[in-house]
């Protein structure tokens, strides 16, 4: 998203860089004239040249000599226009290290103009980039939703295809999903509960022979479902199932085609959820969770 935003905001970034460079050159030069060079000394603006130290000096204040106020001169940090660019760059970038600062009235006027210029110049392209980022983020989220829907449709298609081509394994597959019975969330009948109350799930292929009854107790480890919600899952569920085939099916008396005799199941399946162990507590108020299990035979998701 950030890469696409920068790519589409190239023109705005170029304008920003150009204006910043222009402002640094312009205001750096003005600051040198106001607090360094003596080019405008005839107007009472700028500094003076010290023949002894061979450096420019600026007025840093006034002192009383007993007769009148006299300016106090000291070495200026703005010795040349290129050296003034550093102060202009720091000020335009709104960093403000404070290592160089103006002391004269005209220097402070230049500093104030630099601050106003930098705020106006930075605000325009930043607003453009912010709008572009918002558009790209919305496009990314829409693309993400489309991919999720496409994956869901593909999985449903694959499931239907497996049902048609090889239904025997799926006819014995059962999906257990554990949910928290939140007192303020109401789930419609035959609808999946919201992802926020998901605790974990487990898949198992049941032993359902057509010719004999089966009674079995299973301890199933719960697993996470990243497609539903990204959450740490722990614990086990203990379930018991009892399978009783129909007597006529067990004796092979049903009028089934020879190729379908192994695919269709006829009988009674009773599944009982006994208990859960070490389930993750997703209750926000610190109270114990109230778990329940949904069981799906021949699941489609």
C-alpha positions in Angstrom: 0.0 0.0 0.0 2.8 2.4 0.9 4.7 1.6 -2.2 1.7 2.2 -4.4 1.0 5.4 -2.6 4.5 6.7 -3.2 4.4 5.6 -6.8 1.1 7.6 -7.4 2.4 10.6 -5.4 5.6 11.0 -7.4 4.5 14.3 -8.8 3.6 15.7 -5.4 6.9 14.5 -4.0 8.8 16.2 -6.8 6.9 19.4 -6.2 7.7 19.2 -2.5 11.4 18.6 -3.1 11.6 21.4 -5.5 9.8 23.9 -3.2 11.9 22.8 -0.2 15.2 23.3 -2.2 13.9 26.7 -3.4 13.0 27.7 0.1 16.3 26.6 1.6 18.3 28.5 -1.0 16.1 31.6 -0.7 15.8 31.8 3.0 19.3 30.7 3.7 20.5 33.6 1.5 18.2 36.1 3.3 19.5 34.9 6.7 23.1 35.4 5.7 22.2 38.9 4.6 20.3 39.6 7.9 22.8 38.0 10.4 26.1 37.4 8.6 27.3 39.5 5.6 27.8 43.2 5.5 26.2 43.7 2.1 23.3 45.7 3.6 25.2 47.4 6.4 24.5 50.7 4.8 20.9 50.1 5.7 21.6 49.0 9.2 20.9 45.4 8.3 23.3 42.5 8.7 26.6 42.0 10.4 30.1 43.3 10.1 33.5 42.0 9.0 36.2 41.6 11.8 39.6 42.3 10.3 41.4 40.7 13.2 39.6 37.3 13.3 38.6 37.4 9.6 35.1 36.4 10.5 31.7 38.0 10.2 30.1 39.2 13.4 26.5 40.0 14.3 24.8 41.9 17.1 23.7 39.7 19.9 22.2 42.4 22.2 22.8 45.9 23.6 24.7 47.1 26.6 25.0 50.5 28.4 28.4 52.1 28.3 27.5 54.9 30.7 26.6 57.3 28.0 24.4 55.4 25.5 23.4 51.9 24.4 25.9 50.1 22.3 25.5 46.9 20.3 27.4 43.8 21.5 29.1 42.0 18.7 29.9 38.3 18.5 30.9 35.7 15.9 27.9 34.7 13.8 27.1 31.1 12.8 26.0 32.4 9.4 29.5 32.9 7.9 28.4 32.2 4.3 25.3 31.4 2.3 26.0 27.7 2.0 26.5 27.5 5.8 23.1 29.2 6.2 21.5 26.4 4.2 21.8 24.1 7.2 19.7 26.4 9.4 17.2 26.8 6.6 16.9 23.1 6.0 16.4 22.4 9.8 13.8 25.1 10.1 11.9 24.1 6.9 11.8 20.5 8.0 10.2 21.7 11.3 13.0 19.9 13.2 14.4 22.9 15.0 17.6 21.7 16.6 18.3 25.1 18.1 22.1 25.0 17.3 21.7 28.2 15.2 19.1 30.9 15.9 18.7 34.5 14.9 19.4 37.3 17.4 18.5 40.4 15.3 15.1 41.7 14.4 15.6 41.2 10.7 16.9 37.7 11.3 13.9 36.8 13.4 11.6 38.2 10.6 13.4 35.9 8.1 13.0 33.0 10.5 9.3 33.6 10.9 8.8 33.8 7.1 10.8 30.5 6.8 8.5 28.8 9.2 5.3 30.0 7.5 6.7 29.0 4.1 7.6 25.5 5.3 4.2 24.8 6.9 2.4 25.9 3.7 4.7 24.0 1.4 4.6 20.8 3.4 0.8 20.8 3.9 -0.1 20.7 0.2 1.7 17.5 -0.9 1.2 15.8 2.4 -2.6 16.3 2.0 -2.4 14.8 -1.5 -0.4 11.9 -0.3 -2.8 11.3 2.6 -5.8 11.2 0.2 -3.9 8.9 -2.1 -3.1 6.6 0.8 -6.7 6.5 1.8 -7.8 5.5 -1.7 -5.1 2.8 -1.9 -6.0 1.4 1.5 -9.6 1.2 0.5 -8.7 -0.5 -2.8 -6.4 -2.9 -0.9 -9.2 -3.8 1.6 -11.7 -4.3 -1.3 -9.2 -6.5 -3.1 -8.6 -8.5 0.1 -12.4 -9.1 0.5 -12.7 -10.1 -3.2 -9.9 -12.7 -2.7 -11.5 -14.0 0.4 -14.8 -14.4 -1.4 -13.1 -16.0 -4.4 -11.3 -18.5 -2.1 -14.5 -19.3 -0.3 -16.3 -20.0 -3.6 -13.4 -22.1 -4.8 -13.5 -24.1 -1.6 -17.2 -24.6 -1.8 -16.8 -25.8 -5.4 -14.0 -28.2 -4.5 -16.2 -29.6 -1.7 -19.1 -30.1 -4.0 -16.8 -31.8 -6.5 -15.4 -34.1 -3.9 -19.0 -35.0 -2.8 -19.9 -35.9 -6.4 -16.7 -37.8 -7.3 -15.9 -39.5 -4.0 -18.6 -39.0 -1.4 -17.7 -42.0 0.8 -14.9 -40.3 2.9 -16.9 -37.1 3.3 -20.0 -39.0 4.4 -18.0 -40.1 7.5 -16.5 -36.7 8.2 -17.7 -34.7 11.2 -16.7 -31.2 12.2 -16.9 -30.0 15.8 -16.8 -26.3 16.5 -16.6 -24.9 20.0 -18.2 -21.4 20.7 -18.7 -19.2 23.7 -22.3 -18.6 24.5 -22.1 -14.8 25.0 -25.1 -13.5 26.9 -25.4 -10.4 24.6 -25.0 -12.1 21.3 -27.9 -13.8 19.6 -27.3 -16.3 16.9 -30.0 -17.3 14.4 -30.9 -20.9 14.0 -28.9 -22.7 11.4 -26.5 -19.8 11.1 -22.9 -19.8 12.1 -22.1 -17.8 15.3 -19.9 -14.7 14.9 -16.2 -15.2 14.8 -15.6 -13.2 18.0 -16.9 -16.1 20.1 -14.9 -18.9 18.3 -12.9 -21.1 20.7 -11.6 -23.8 18.4 -12.6 -26.7 16.1 -11.7 -30.3 15.5 -12.3 -32.6 12.5 -12.6 -36.4 12.7 -13.5 -39.2 10.3 -15.9 -41.5 12.1 -15.9 -45.3 11.8 -19.4 -46.1 10.4 -19.4 -49.7 9.0 -22.6 -50.7 7.3 -22.8 -54.2 8.9 -22.1 -53.7 12.7 -22.7 -51.2 15.4 -19.8 -49.0 16.8 -19.5 -47.1 20.1 -16.4 -45.0 20.6 -15.1 -42.2 22.8 -12.7 -39.7 21.3 -10.4 -37.0 22.8 -10.0 -34.4 20.1 -7.4 -31.6 20.2 -8.9 -28.2 19.2 -7.3 -26.3 16.3 -7.4 -22.7 15.2 -9.1 -21.5 12.0 -7.2 -18.5 10.6 -9.8 -18.0 7.9 -12.4 -17.4 10.6 -10.3 -15.5 13.3 -6.7 -15.3 14.2 -6.6 -16.5 17.8 -4.5 -18.8 20.0 -6.4 -22.0 20.6 -5.9 -24.6 23.3 -7.6 -27.6 24.9 -9.5 -30.7 24.1 -13.0 -31.9 23.8 -14.2 -35.4 24.7 -17.0 -36.8 22.6 -18.7 -40.1 22.3 -20.6 -41.4 19.3 -22.7 -44.5 18.8 -23.5 -45.9 15.4 -26.2 -48.4 14.8 -26.8 -49.5 11.2 -30.3 -50.4 10.0 -31.0 -54.1 10.2 -31.9 -54.4 6.6 -28.7 -52.5 5.6 -26.6 -54.7 7.9 -28.0 -57.8 6.2 -27.6 -56.3 2.7 -31.3 -56.4 2.1 -31.6 -52.8 0.8 -32.3 -52.5 -3.0 -29.1 -50.4 -3.7 -27.2 -50.3 -6.9 -23.9 -52.3 -6.7 -21.8 -49.1 -7.2 -23.6 -47.2 -4.5 -23.8 -49.9 -1.8 -20.5 -48.7 -0.3 -21.4 -45.0 -0.5 -24.8 -44.7 1.2 -25.1 -45.1 5.0 -28.3 -46.2 6.6 -28.6 -46.2 10.4 -28.7 -44.1 13.5 -25.8 -41.9 14.7 -25.8 -40.5 18.2 -23.1 -38.0 19.2 -22.7 -36.8 22.7 -20.3 -34.0 23.8 -19.1 -35.0 27.2 -16.7 -32.3 28.3 -14.0 -29.8 27.4 -10.5 -29.5 28.9 -8.2 -26.5 29.0 -10.3 -24.3 26.7 -9.0 -20.8 26.1 -10.9 -18.2 28.0 -12.0 -15.5 25.6 -14.3 -13.7 28.1 -13.3 -10.0 28.3 -14.7 -9.5 31.8 -12.6 -12.2 33.4 -15.5 -14.6 34.1 -15.6 -18.2 33.0 -16.7 -19.0 29.5 -19.9 -20.8 28.7 -18.9 -23.1 25.8 -21.1 -25.1 23.5 -20.5 -27.3 20.4 -21.9 -27.3 17.0 -21.6 -30.6 15.1 -21.8 -30.8 11.3 -22.0 -34.0 9.4 -20.9 -33.8 5.7 -19.6 -30.2 6.3 -19.5 -27.6 3.5 -17.1 -25.2 5.2 
